[in-house]
Amino acid sequence: MILWIIDKIRIALTFSKEKNIISNAHIVFKIVSTIIFFAIAITVRGLTDALILLSYPVILTCLTRKAKVLFESLQAIILPISLLFFFTWLLSPEGPLSMYAAIRAATISLRISALALTLLIIFSFTNPVSLSAFLEKCRLPLTLTQTIILTWRLIPLVLKDFLEALASLKLRKYPTWKTLIPLTVVSMEKALRTSETLYIKGFGWSKKRTYVTPLGNVKDGLIMLGLVMLISLTLFIL
């Protein structure tokens, strides 16, 4: 089960090169809309408000025209969210037999689900190079902006290597849990060598950025921001 979750997280964190409103949106509007959505989610208290909040990642999925993204993101969070609901309901001060305990557990679970799904969908359709270019315009050090690109790209690769190596060990009938530590060390070492190779090739010593990419389309970014403001207004009215 743990390996299945890791694989789904790897898929959800893999950058998609497909073109749609989310991927074309200006990086600044993506950041602003995500921050506003997080702020709205913090204020949500009722079950109805949580359901309205959950509509945002569904609308984002419609904008991507790829329902598979929502399905893969759901697979990545379904087990943690289920455990969150169970323990919140079970350990409620009112007791597990209270209807209020079940409603509160459902509200918290839906709120966290909306946040996680939104983050994963936006993460999947955001080019890390555009984020690095924006941070560089904010006068952040070049080494930091390029580290973001490396980290963003390497996380799915490390998880993929980890799963492939573990599958190989299973075929050889080695004990799974006894090999986790050396397997993790080997996967991290491979990631370190990859980053060092890029560094030696000039990724680290260059005083000019080695990537040129637009920050995105302002019109598409305004659509994302408008959706967040619409949900915020709806929650405020209700």
SULCORJO-V786862 format. One record per residue. N is the residue number from 1. SS is DSSP state (@ for helix, = for strand, . for the rest). D_LAST is the distance of its C-alpha to the last C-alpha in Angstrom with 2 decimals. Layout:
n=[N,N]
ss=[SS,SS]
d_last=[D_LAST,D_LAST]
This chain:
n=[1,2,3,4,5,6,7,8,9,10,11,12,13,14,15,16,17,18,19,20,21,22,23,24,25,26,27,28,29,30,31,32,33,34,35,36,37,38,39,40,41,42,43,44,45,46,47,48,49,50,51,52,53,54,55,56,57,58,59,60,61,62,63,64,65,66,67,68,69,70,71,72,73,74,75,76,77,78,79,80,81,82,83,84,85,86,87,88,89,90,91,92,93,94,95,96,97,98,99,100,101,102,103,104,105,106,107,108,109,110,111,112,113,114,115,116,117,118,119,120,121,122,123,124,125,126,127,128,129,130,131,132,133,134,135,136,137,138,139,140,141,142,143,144,145,146,147,148,149,150,151,152,153,154,155,156,157,158,159,160,161,162,163,164,165,166,167,168,169,170,171,172,173,174,175,176,177,178,179,180,181,182,183,184,185,186,187,188,189,190,191,192,193,194,195,196,197,198,199,200,201,202,203,204,205,206,207,208,209,210,211,212,213,214,215,216,217,218,219,220,221,222,223,224,225,226,227,228,229,230,231,232,233,234,235,236,237,238]
ss=[.,@,@,@,@,@,@,@,@,@,@,@,@,.,.,.,.,.,.,.,@,@,@,@,=,.,@,@,@,@,@,@,@,@,@,@,@,@,@,@,@,@,@,.,.,.,@,@,@,@,@,@,@,@,@,@,@,@,@,@,@,@,@,@,.,.,@,@,@,@,@,@,@,@,@,@,@,@,@,@,@,@,@,@,@,@,@,@,@,@,.,.,.,.,.,.,.,.,@,@,@,@,@,@,@,@,@,@,@,@,@,@,@,@,@,@,@,@,@,@,@,@,@,@,.,.,.,@,@,@,@,@,@,@,@,@,@,.,.,.,.,@,@,@,@,@,@,@,@,@,@,@,@,@,@,@,@,@,@,@,@,@,@,@,@,@,@,@,@,@,@,.,.,.,.,.,@,@,@,@,@,@,@,@,@,@,@,@,@,@,@,@,@,@,@,@,@,@,@,@,@,@,@,.,.,.,.,.,.,.,.,.,.,.,.,.,=,@,@,@,@,@,@,@,@,@,@,@,@,@,@,@,@,@,@,@,@,.]
d_last=[39.92,39.77,41.65,39.30,36.31,38.33,39.14,35.54,34.55,37.52,36.44,32.86,34.27,36.82,36.31,36.10,37.98,36.31,35.09,31.56,28.66,27.80,31.45,32.17,29.26,30.44,30.57,29.06,25.86,25.78,26.11,23.57,20.86,21.66,21.52,18.11,16.82,18.54,17.04,13.45,14.64,16.12,12.98,11.30,11.98,10.47,12.05,9.22,8.13,11.91,12.42,10.27,12.32,15.37,15.12,16.40,19.87,20.10,19.67,22.19,24.52,24.40,25.36,28.25,29.35,30.53,28.87,31.54,29.88,26.77,29.18,31.37,28.57,27.35,30.95,31.20,28.34,28.40,30.92,29.56,26.01,27.61,29.63,26.67,24.87,28.17,29.15,25.76,25.78,29.52,29.66,26.72,27.83,26.83,29.08,28.67,28.70,25.49,22.42,20.31,22.53,21.92,18.11,18.35,20.97,18.99,15.96,18.52,20.45,17.71,16.68,20.40,20.98,18.52,20.26,23.69,23.35,22.10,24.97,27.54,26.73,26.88,29.92,31.66,31.41,32.21,35.85,36.95,39.52,36.96,35.23,38.68,39.55,36.46,37.25,40.81,39.72,38.06,41.64,41.21,44.55,45.72,46.44,42.82,41.41,43.94,43.27,39.67,41.11,43.55,41.08,38.56,41.41,43.25,40.58,40.47,44.27,44.88,42.74,44.60,47.98,47.00,46.12,49.26,51.50,50.05,50.60,54.19,54.74,53.49,55.99,58.71,57.54,57.03,54.85,51.31,50.17,53.51,53.23,49.67,50.81,53.60,51.44,48.66,51.33,52.87,49.57,48.74,52.32,52.05,48.90,50.78,53.73,51.58,50.00,53.48,54.87,52.29,53.00,56.76,56.36,54.98,51.28,51.68,54.50,53.42,52.50,50.67,47.78,49.00,45.97,44.89,41.53,38.96,35.66,33.78,32.39,30.14,28.70,27.57,26.21,24.08,22.61,21.55,20.17,18.29,16.63,15.51,14.20,12.33,10.62,10.06,8.61,6.21,5.18,5.53,3.80,0.00]
